[in-house]
Amino acid sequence: MVAEGEELIRLEHVYKIFGPQPQGRALDLVKAGYGKDEVLRRAGHVVGLNDVSFSVNKGELFVVMGLSGSGKSTAIRTVNKLHDTTAGAVWVDGVNVQALDDAALQAFRRDKMGMVFQHFALFPHRNVIDNVGYGLKVKGVDQDERDAASITALSLVGLEPYTQNFPHELSGGMQQRVGLARALASDPDILLMDEAFSALDPLIRRQMQDELMEIQDALKKTILFITHDLNEALRIGDRVCIMKDGVVVQIGTPEEILTEPATGYVAEFVQDVDQGRVIEVVEIMYEPATLPSTMPLQEAIKACGEKAGVFVVDDSGRPTAVLTVGDGLRASGMGSTDLGSALRSDFEQVPPHTTLNDVYASAGRGLPIAVVNDDGVLIGNLDPRSIMEEMGRVESLIEGFEREVFM
């Protein structure tokens, strides 16, 4: 069994070409460096995947994002062999999926994976509990056991009261929750979610994203999620893979995708993303210098340097007060030499994964923000100016791609 954090899914140099002779001239052209449009023109074949490699770790929510024709859905369908590969290997928990025959493949899919589709794929003649338990029924699980598992799964998505209703009696969002519960009921190691929320209204879609993240926090499933929406990808993904024309363009954390776009194509996407909703304070905080409470005021003012302020901490490392240069100069101008006379305690404290949007209002006060760990110990100092500088840096980086010919 793979331990959490270790690789569970791996695509190795995978090619998928659609057409009557995919392993002929079309594959040769792709491997020679010709792009999707040129291969279609020269060989009459469509390139679905072009030398695609990525891995998904156990317990990770990995998002593959791209527009129509990018190859994102083709990639996920090689993982459960809904598509055969033209070349390359697909490994799932050490098993070469593409080498499995029909019986072994069916058993592998049944035991290892759950699939959530864009269009729900519910049986209209079965009620909710029977829809959710259908996969367990196929496995031969008796009704009492599968009903119990189905109710547990329905409780995770907030639909336990609807066990006896039929799909046509539910809203679109509720039907998608049933689809998610069905995938969860058999407790698979892997969830494959192909545009699972794309057919939903924006508000319902966001609620489903919230529910998925809550379920993931609780269950730590390995999730391969496909979407055409970068905002969705950045919101829910631990890592994001961006594809275009069958090629992987960039793989990284949401913060890396947003702040370090690898190409003009990626930059074109991220320029419309609310950066403050993705970037976390841990990305821009700096190592905190601290002041001993016994330090003379003039020395403390000098120690602040160009910083918005410096913290005083207790014996456990928890911040108790902050000195700003302005407060220090005012106290010094009134003749004080005591650091305590210039300290203030009305500063904000936040955990390291707080987003910039969440501290924006606090930063407007001009005071440094203390970044603390779960024990309240100071681990970082966030200067309000750093927030504006980071946003400006990202905007400048994106502007630098404006004259590129996008890939």
FENQUIJO-V33332 format. One record per residue. N is the residue number from 1. RES is the residue in one small letter. SS is DSSP state (a for helix, b for strand, c for the rest). PSI is psi in whole degrees, 0 to 359 (* if undefined). Layout:
N;RES;SS;PSI + N;RES;SS;PSI
This chain:
1;m;c;139 + 2;v;c;134 + 3;a;c;153 + 4;e;c;137 + 5;g;c;343 + 6;e;c;162 + 7;e;b;132 + 8;l;b;325 + 9;i;b;137 + 10;r;b;126 + 11;l;b;128 + 12;e;b;107 + 13;h;b;54 + 14;v;b;131 + 15;y;b;140 + 16;k;b;119 + 17;i;b;130 + 18;f;b;129 + 19;g;c;174 + 20;p;c;333 + 21;q;c;69 + 22;p;c;333 + 23;q;c;14 + 24;g;c;230 + 25;r;a;326 + 26;a;a;315 + 27;l;a;320 + 28;d;a;318 + 29;l;a;317 + 30;v;a;313 + 31;k;a;339 + 32;a;c;357 + 33;g;c;6 + 34;y;c;142 + 35;g;c;178 + 36;k;a;312 + 37;d;a;321 + 38;e;a;324 + 39;v;a;320 + 40;l;a;319 + 41;r;a;319 + 42;r;a;325 + 43;a;a;353 + 44;g;c;21 + 45;h;c;153 + 46;v;b;127 + 47;v;b;117 + 48;g;b;314 + 49;l;b;137 + 50;n;b;96 + 51;d;b;52 + 52;v;b;126 + 53;s;b;129 + 54;f;b;163 + 55;s;b;153 + 56;v;b;128 + 57;n;b;155 + 58;k;c;132 + 59;g;c;5 + 60;e;c;144 + 61;l;b;101 + 62;f;b;124 + 63;v;b;130 + 64;v;b;120 + 65;m;b;139 + 66;g;c;164 + 67;l;c;177 + 68;s;c;132 + 69;g;c;3 + 70;s;c;338 + 71;g;c;2 + 72;k;a;314 + 73;s;a;327 + 74;t;a;320 + 75;a;a;313 + 76;i;a;330 + 77;r;a;349 + 78;t;a;339 + 79;v;a;325 + 80;n;c;14 + 81;k;c;34 + 82;l;c;335 + 83;h;c;134 + 84;d;c;146 + 85;t;c;152 + 86;t;c;324 + 87;a;b;160 + 88;g;b;174 + 89;a;b;148 + 90;v;b;118 + 91;w;b;135 + 92;v;b;113 + 93;d;c;44 + 94;g;c;358 + 95;v;b;131 + 96;n;b;95 + 97;v;a;321 + 98;q;a;344 + 99;a;a;356 + 100;l;c;141 + 101;d;c;181 + 102;d;a;310 + 103;a;a;314 + 104;a;a;323 + 105;l;a;316 + 106;q;a;316 + 107;a;a;320 + 108;f;a;314 + 109;r;a;316 + 110;r;a;321 + 111;d;a;334 + 112;k;a;332 + 113;m;b;148 + 114;g;b;144 + 115;m;b;133 + 116;v;b;122 + 117;f;c;165 + 118;q;c;321 + 119;h;c;37 + 120;f;c;307 + 121;a;c;44 + 122;l;c;152 + 123;f;c;117 + 124;p;c;335 + 125;h;c;0 + 126;r;c;143 + 127;n;b;179 + 128;v;a;312 + 129;i;a;326 + 130;d;a;326 + 131;n;a;314 + 132;v;a;323 + 133;g;c;5 + 134;y;a;317 + 135;g;a;322 + 136;l;a;326 + 137;k;a;318 + 138;v;a;326 + 139;k;a;349 + 140;g;c;14 + 141;v;c;136 + 142;d;c;161 + 143;q;a;318 + 144;d;a;317 + 145;e;a;318 + 146;r;a;329 + 147;d;a;320 + 148;a;a;316 + 149;a;a;323 + 150;s;a;319 + 151;i;a;321 + 152;t;a;315 + 153;a;a;320 + 154;l;a;327 + 155;s;a;329 + 156;l;a;330 + 157;v;c;11 + 158;g;c;27 + 159;l;c;20 + 160;e;a;324 + 161;p;a;350 + 162;y;a;24 + 163;t;c;326 + 164;q;c;359 + 165;n;c;161 + 166;f;b;156 + 167;p;a;321 + 168;h;a;347 + 169;e;a;359 + 170;l;c;154 + 171;s;c;170 + 172;g;a;317 + 173;g;a;321 + 174;m;a;321 + 175;q;a;322 + 176;q;a;327 + 177;r;a;323 + 178;v;a;318 + 179;g;a;320 + 180;l;a;318 + 181;a;a;321 + 182;r;a;319 + 183;a;a;327 + 184;l;a;335 + 185;a;a;323 + 186;s;c;6 + 187;d;c;55 + 188;p;c;157 + 189;d;c;328 + 190;i;b;137 + 191;l;b;126 + 192;l;b;120 + 193;m;b;105 + 194;d;b;102 + 195;e;c;42 + 196;a;c;331 + 197;f;c;5 + 198;s;c;333 + 199;a;c;2 + 200;l;c;154 + 201;d;c;153 + 202;p;a;317 + 203;l;a;315 + 204;i;a;322 + 205;r;a;316 + 206;r;a;321 + 207;q;a;320 + 208;m;a;323 + 209;q;a;316 + 210;d;a;315 + 211;e;a;320 + 212;l;a;317 + 213;m;a;323 + 214;e;a;316 + 215;i;a;319 + 216;q;a;321 + 217;d;a;324 + 218;a;a;319 + 219;l;a;338 + 220;k;c;47 + 221;k;c;162 + 222;t;b;117 + 223;i;b;126 + 224;l;b;111 + 225;f;b;129 + 226;i;b;135 + 227;t;b;157 + 228;h;c;1 + 229;d;c;111 + 230;l;a;323 + 231;n;a;318 + 232;e;a;316 + 233;a;a;313 + 234;l;a;333 + 235;r;a;320 + 236;i;a;340 + 237;g;c;140 + 238;d;c;318 + 239;r;b;156 + 240;v;b;135 + 241;c;b;121 + 242;i;b;129 + 243;m;b;153 + 244;k;b;128 + 245;d;c;39 + 246;g;c;3 + 247;v;b;142 + 248;v;b;122 + 249;v;b;319 + 250;q;b;143 + 251;i;b;133 + 252;g;b;176 + 253;t;c;162 + 254;p;a;320 + 255;e;a;319 + 256;e;a;319 + 257;i;a;318 + 258;l;a;317 + 259;t;a;344 + 260;e;c;59 + 261;p;c;131 + 262;a;c;332 + 263;t;c;170 + 264;g;a;329 + 265;y;a;315 + 266;v;a;318 + 267;a;a;325 + 268;e;a;323 + 269;f;a;311 + 270;v;a;345 + 271;q;c;339 + 272;d;c;4 + 273;v;c;140 + 274;d;c;101 + 275;q;a;322 + 276;g;a;343 + 277;r;a;346 + 278;v;c;316 + 279;i;c;133 + 280;e;b;156 + 281;v;a;333 + 282;v;a;336 + 283;e;a;335 + 284;i;c;358 + 285;m;c;159 + 286;y;b;162 + 287;e;c;126 + 288;p;c;126 + 289;a;c;144 + 290;t;b;160 + 291;l;c;134 + 292;p;c;141 + 293;s;c;344 + 294;t;c;359 + 295;m;c;137 + 296;p;c;149 + 297;l;a;315 + 298;q;a;320 + 299;e;a;322 + 300;a;a;320 + 301;i;a;317 + 302;k;a;324 + 303;a;a;335 + 304;c;a;327 + 305;g;c;233 + 306;e;c;2 + 307;k;c;155 + 308;a;c;337 + 309;g;c;164 + 310;v;b;143 + 311;f;b;152 + 312;v;b;134 + 313;v;b;160 + 314;d;c;187 + 315;d;c;338 + 316;s;c;359 + 317;g;c;9 + 318;r;b;135 + 319;p;b;134 + 320;t;b;336 + 321;a;b;167 + 322;v;b;144 + 323;l;b;126 + 324;t;c;156 + 325;v;a;319 + 326;g;a;314 + 327;d;a;322 + 328;g;a;316 + 329;l;a;323 + 330;r;a;314 + 331;a;a;320 + 332;s;a;322 + 333;g;a;338 + 334;m;c;9 + 335;g;c;5 + 336;s;c;145 + 337;t;c;2 + 338;d;c;123 + 339;l;a;321 + 340;g;a;332 + 341;s;a;343 + 342;a;a;357 + 343;l;c;152 + 344;r;b;155 + 345;s;c;6 + 346;d;c;43 + 347;f;c;161 + 348;e;c;148 + 349;q;b;133 + 350;v;b;154 + 351;p;c;163 + 352;p;c;337 + 353;h;c;19 + 354;t;c;138 + 355;t;b;161 + 356;l;a;326 + 357;n;a;323 + 358;d;a;341 + 359;v;a;4 + 360;y;a;313 + 361;a;a;318 + 362;s;a;322 + 363;a;a;333 + 364;g;c;343 + 365;r;c;345 + 366;g;c;0 + 367;l;c;149 + 368;p;c;153 + 369;i;b;130 + 370;a;b;125 + 371;v;b;121 + 372;v;b;154 + 373;n;c;188 + 374;d;c;337 + 375;d;c;5 + 376;g;c;9 + 377;v;b;137 + 378;l;b;122 + 379;i;b;351 + 380;g;b;155 + 381;n;b;123 + 382;l;b;112 + 383;d;c;129 + 384;p;a;327 + 385;r;a;333 + 386;s;a;328 + 387;i;a;311 + 388;m;a;322 + 389;e;a;320 + 390;e;a;317 + 391;m;a;319 + 392;g;a;323 + 393;r;a;316 + 394;v;a;318 + 395;e;a;320 + 396;s;a;321 + 397;l;a;316 + 398;i;a;319 + 399;e;a;331 + 400;g;c;342 + 401;f;c;355 + 402;e;c;329 + 403;r;c;0 + 404;e;c;152 + 405;v;c;112 + 406;f;c;143 + 407;m;c;*
